[in-house]
Amino acid sequence: MPSGRTHDRITLWSLPWVAGLALWLTRSSHFTAIIASGYLFSGLMFGPDLDIRSAQYKRWGWLRWLWLPYQKSLRHRSRWSHGLLLGTTLRIFYLLGILVIASLFTIVVVELLSDRPHDWLRLLLDFAQRLVHHRFEAIALFLGLEAGAMSHACADWLGSTWKRTKRQHRRPR
């Protein structure tokens, strides 16, 4: 399994290739920027190794405690953290869940302090409308996040396969 430094190098060295491919496929600098940003963020901070005390985990700084329940509930390199589509989707929903809880808490506190009730339904409808309006940007971001996670998972798989192959060839027969 490659080290955190190796994963970072893979992310940084492959970023121009990912951006070039995205530009070629989308013909849009807007979507290319979203995909490349998602790829970079996923490779450096939002990848599969958030299930252990990794370089990605440590980069969250004083917010890294947010990932402790995630780490406690998942086995390292399980399909729930490293799986195709599943790992990225789970991390997105996990982080969105935390953001929703923090937002709701903030709104309730502001509502209590200001004596002005908040229109919860309007808030939900505005969010849904913005998501529908920017659905292609959301898809591009997801693709970038998934590509970053898959570069990590593929590097882990290739590294493990290489080590296993070397060990099998060294055994006396």
VOFIMI-655000 format. One record per residue (C-alpha): y, z, x; chain; residue in one letter. Coordinates in nm, 2 decimals, padded with zeros to 4 digits. Each point is the difference from the previous one (the first is absolute). Layout:
BEGIN
+--------+--------+--------+---+---+
:     c2 :     c3 :     c1 : c : r :
+--------+--------+--------+---+---+
:      Y :      Z :      X : A : A :
...
+--------+--------+--------+---+---+
This chain:
BEGIN
+--------+--------+--------+---+---+
:     c2 :     c3 :     c1 : c : r :
+--------+--------+--------+---+---+
:  00.00 :  00.00 :  00.00 : A : M :
:  00.34 : -00.10 :  00.15 : A : P :
:  00.25 :  00.27 :  00.08 : A : S :
:  00.33 :  00.04 : -00.19 : A : G :
:  00.18 : -00.18 :  00.29 : A : R :
: -00.24 : -00.30 : -00.03 : A : T :
:  00.06 : -00.02 : -00.38 : A : H :
:  00.37 :  00.00 :  00.06 : A : D :
: -00.03 : -00.28 :  00.25 : A : R :
: -00.21 : -00.20 : -00.24 : A : I :
:  00.26 :  00.05 : -00.27 : A : T :
:  00.30 : -00.09 :  00.22 : A : L :
: -00.17 : -00.30 :  00.18 : A : W :
: -00.13 : -00.15 : -00.33 : A : S :
:  00.33 :  00.05 : -00.19 : A : L :
:  00.15 : -00.33 :  00.10 : A : P :
: -00.33 : -00.18 : -00.10 : A : W :
:  00.00 :  00.18 : -00.34 : A : V :
:  00.37 : -00.09 : -00.05 : A : A :
: -00.06 : -00.36 :  00.10 : A : G :
: -00.30 : -00.03 : -00.24 : A : L :
:  00.20 :  00.16 : -00.28 : A : A :
:  00.29 : -00.24 :  00.06 : A : L :
: -00.23 : -00.30 :  00.01 : A : W :
: -00.18 :  00.11 : -00.32 : A : L :
:  00.30 :  00.11 : -00.21 : A : T :
:  00.28 : -00.22 :  00.15 : A : R :
:  00.23 :  00.30 : -00.07 : A : S :
:  00.17 :  00.22 :  00.25 : A : S :
:  00.05 :  00.26 : -00.28 : A : H :
: -00.38 :  00.04 : -00.06 : A : F :
: -00.08 : -00.04 :  00.37 : A : T :
:  00.23 :  00.30 :  00.07 : A : A :
: -00.17 :  00.21 : -00.27 : A : I :
: -00.35 : -00.09 :  00.12 : A : I :
:  00.08 :  00.06 :  00.37 : A : A :
:  00.18 :  00.33 : -00.08 : A : S :
: -00.31 :  00.11 : -00.20 : A : G :
: -00.23 : -00.10 :  00.28 : A : Y :
:  00.21 :  00.19 :  00.26 : A : L :
:  00.03 :  00.31 : -00.22 : A : F :
: -00.37 :  00.00 : -00.08 : A : S :
: -00.10 : -00.06 :  00.36 : A : G :
:  00.22 :  00.28 :  00.14 : A : L :
:  00.03 :  00.26 : -00.28 : A : M :
: -00.20 : -00.08 : -00.32 : A : F :
: -00.34 : -00.11 :  00.13 : A : G :
: -00.35 :  00.12 : -00.05 : A : P :
:  00.02 :  00.28 :  00.27 : A : D :
:  00.22 :  00.21 : -00.23 : A : L :
: -00.34 :  00.17 : -00.08 : A : D :
:  00.00 :  00.17 :  00.34 : A : I :
:  00.26 :  00.16 :  00.23 : A : R :
:  00.09 : -00.34 :  00.15 : A : S :
:  00.31 : -00.16 :  00.16 : A : A :
:  00.07 : -00.14 : -00.35 : A : Q :
: -00.01 :  00.35 : -00.15 : A : Y :
:  00.22 :  00.15 :  00.27 : A : K :
:  00.26 : -00.27 : -00.05 : A : R :
:  00.08 :  00.14 : -00.34 : A : W :
:  00.17 :  00.29 :  00.19 : A : G :
:  00.09 :  00.30 : -00.22 : A : W :
: -00.13 : -00.19 : -00.30 : A : L :
: -00.36 : -00.03 :  00.14 : A : R :
: -00.11 :  00.30 : -00.21 : A : W :
:  00.01 : -00.24 : -00.30 : A : L :
: -00.32 : -00.16 :  00.14 : A : W :
: -00.20 :  00.32 :  00.03 : A : L :
: -00.16 : -00.02 : -00.35 : A : P :
: -00.08 : -00.36 :  00.07 : A : Y :
: -00.17 :  00.09 :  00.33 : A : Q :
: -00.19 :  00.29 : -00.16 : A : K :
: -00.14 : -00.21 : -00.28 : A : S :
: -00.12 : -00.30 :  00.20 : A : L :
: -00.26 : -00.05 :  00.27 : A : R :
:  00.13 : -00.19 :  00.31 : A : H :
: -00.07 : -00.37 : -00.01 : A : R :
: -00.13 :  00.01 : -00.36 : A : S :
:  00.05 : -00.29 : -00.23 : A : R :
:  00.26 :  00.20 : -00.18 : A : W :
:  00.22 :  00.00 :  00.31 : A : S :
: -00.11 : -00.30 :  00.20 : A : H :
: -00.14 : -00.22 : -00.28 : A : G :
:  00.13 : -00.35 : -00.08 : A : L :
:  00.27 :  00.03 : -00.27 : A : L :
: -00.13 :  00.35 : -00.10 : A : L :
:  00.15 :  00.19 :  00.29 : A : G :
:  00.35 : -00.15 : -00.03 : A : T :
:  00.00 :  00.03 : -00.38 : A : T :
: -00.10 :  00.37 :  00.02 : A : L :
:  00.27 :  00.08 :  00.26 : A : R :
:  00.26 : -00.18 : -00.21 : A : I :
: -00.09 :  00.20 : -00.31 : A : F :
: -00.02 :  00.32 :  00.20 : A : Y :
:  00.35 : -00.04 :  00.14 : A : L :
:  00.14 : -00.12 : -00.34 : A : L :
: -00.16 :  00.30 : -00.16 : A : G :
:  00.18 :  00.23 :  00.24 : A : I :
:  00.33 : -00.19 : -00.05 : A : L :
: -00.03 :  00.02 : -00.38 : A : V :
: -00.07 :  00.38 :  00.02 : A : I :
:  00.30 :  00.05 :  00.23 : A : A :
:  00.22 : -00.22 : -00.21 : A : S :
: -00.10 :  00.18 : -00.32 : A : L :
:  00.07 :  00.34 :  00.16 : A : F :
:  00.34 : -00.12 :  00.11 : A : T :
:  00.09 : -00.14 : -00.34 : A : I :
: -00.11 :  00.32 : -00.18 : A : V :
:  00.21 :  00.21 :  00.24 : A : V :
:  00.30 : -00.22 : -00.04 : A : V :
: -00.05 :  00.00 : -00.38 : A : E :
: -00.02 :  00.38 : -00.01 : A : L :
:  00.31 :  00.04 :  00.22 : A : L :
:  00.22 : -00.26 : -00.18 : A : S :
: -00.08 :  00.08 : -00.37 : A : D :
: -00.05 : -00.38 : -00.05 : A : R :
: -00.34 : -00.11 : -00.12 : A : P :
: -00.15 : -00.29 :  00.18 : A : H :
: -00.13 : -00.31 : -00.19 : A : D :
: -00.36 :  00.00 :  00.14 : A : W :
: -00.11 : -00.30 : -00.20 : A : L :
:  00.30 : -00.20 :  00.13 : A : R :
: -00.09 :  00.09 :  00.35 : A : L :
: -00.36 : -00.11 : -00.04 : A : L :
:  00.10 : -00.33 : -00.17 : A : L :
:  00.26 : -00.07 :  00.28 : A : D :
: -00.27 :  00.05 :  00.26 : A : F :
: -00.25 : -00.22 : -00.18 : A : A :
:  00.27 : -00.27 : -00.05 : A : Q :
:  00.09 :  00.00 :  00.37 : A : R :
: -00.37 : -00.02 :  00.10 : A : L :
: -00.05 : -00.30 : -00.23 : A : V :
:  00.32 : -00.16 :  00.12 : A : H :
: -00.10 :  00.05 :  00.37 : A : H :
: -00.38 : -00.06 : -00.04 : A : R :
: -00.02 : -00.27 :  00.27 : A : F :
:  00.18 :  00.23 :  00.25 : A : E :
: -00.25 :  00.28 : -00.09 : A : A :
: -00.29 : -00.23 :  00.05 : A : I :
:  00.14 : -00.12 :  00.34 : A : A :
:  00.05 :  00.36 :  00.10 : A : L :
: -00.36 :  00.09 : -00.10 : A : F :
: -00.13 : -00.30 :  00.20 : A : L :
:  00.19 :  00.11 :  00.31 : A : G :
: -00.12 :  00.36 : -00.04 : A : L :
: -00.36 : -00.12 : -00.05 : A : E :
:  00.02 : -00.24 :  00.30 : A : A :
:  00.12 :  00.29 :  00.23 : A : G :
: -00.28 :  00.22 : -00.13 : A : A :
: -00.26 : -00.27 :  00.05 : A : M :
:  00.11 : -00.07 :  00.35 : A : S :
: -00.07 :  00.37 :  00.07 : A : H :
: -00.33 :  00.00 : -00.18 : A : A :
: -00.12 : -00.32 :  00.17 : A : C :
:  00.10 :  00.14 :  00.34 : A : A :
: -00.20 :  00.32 : -00.07 : A : D :
: -00.30 : -00.21 : -00.12 : A : W :
:  00.01 : -00.23 :  00.31 : A : L :
:  00.04 :  00.30 :  00.24 : A : G :
: -00.29 :  00.18 : -00.16 : A : S :
: -00.22 : -00.31 :  00.01 : A : T :
:  00.09 : -00.07 :  00.36 : A : W :
: -00.09 :  00.36 :  00.10 : A : K :
: -00.33 : -00.01 : -00.19 : A : R :
: -00.09 : -00.33 :  00.16 : A : T :
:  00.07 :  00.13 :  00.35 : A : K :
: -00.20 :  00.32 : -00.06 : A : R :
: -00.30 : -00.20 : -00.13 : A : Q :
:  00.00 : -00.23 :  00.31 : A : H :
:  00.01 :  00.30 :  00.24 : A : R :
: -00.31 :  00.17 : -00.14 : A : R :
: -00.31 : -00.04 :  00.22 : A : P :
: -00.28 : -00.18 : -00.18 : A : R :
+--------+--------+--------+---+---+
